[in-house]
């Protein structure tokens, strides 16, 4: 296990920030002591059932509420309740805070460029090219294996994604946990894949090879080369559960949060609107792009190799992998000129 400091870049200020982890000691125990000395316990702790129990203890039970302390949690994690749809006095439990709705149409402006890809979440992002490895199309022993990530049902899209690009958006417990659509286009396919409930804490990610490919996840394939679409090719969006995440709940809404509904193949979806809700915990969204179709924002690329930031990912994987803290609906990438 790596106990090193983990830092990211605050996009708004450019500052290097040391991450304060929620339940880091628990994660260190699960992915250190339990994983190495008690494999059966480790498997139990990363199961869907145990993840649900831990989520209930943290976010629903009287004990969890007493231990967390809603107001203390808000203050400690720097959560702004002023941007919420509901008044602060209604958000009186950890779960209500976690599942809060915000006035995103006012406080999360988006790019006016109709060919821009926007962040699907308030999250910490790392992005770049997908390298081709000698034994296949994978980021070997890093964040994920692409073919495993999308599963057998996603095989038809792998050829189009080869040598493409990726963005990994990691949500932490204090974040707004609605996931928004990063692009506009027609849904070609949407499906769930079973799996574990590994934590998305960097300590867990560096301890387990390709953990994001092993967790339960929801895959959405979007064709953006359609009238009204973002015009950046086929985009694969993978929403990944994590420790204490119960499920991914469909919440697609064209306008604010009104009339939420699931989406299905054949539906046109707009960019930057709510798509789903993680219930509850921390989690991850991975975006996959065809080669040559997007150019990532310059600050995200520069920050990835920031000379003074310390990253557990960089330490473990031997290359600069510094995250940038970004807002949902903010610019991730521009469409590339064909």
Buried (B, 14 or more C-beta within 10 A) or exposed (E): BBEBEBBBBEBEEEEBBEBEBBBBEBBBBBBBEBBEEEEEBBEEBBEBEBBBBBBBBBBBBEEBBEEBEBEEBBEEBEBEBEBBEEEBEEBEBBBBBBBBBBEBBEBBEBBEEEBBBBBBBBBBBBBBEBEEEEEEBBBEEBBBBBBBBBBEEBEEBBEBBEEBBBBBBBBBBBBBBBBBBBBBBBBBBBBBBEBBBBBBBBBBBBBBBBBBBBBBBBBBBBBBBEEEBBBBBBBBBBBBBBBBBBBBEBBBBEEEBEEBEEBEEEBBBBBBBBBBBBBBBBBBBBBBBBBEBBBBBEBBBEBBEBEEBBBBBBBBBEEBBBBBBBBBBBBBBBBBEE
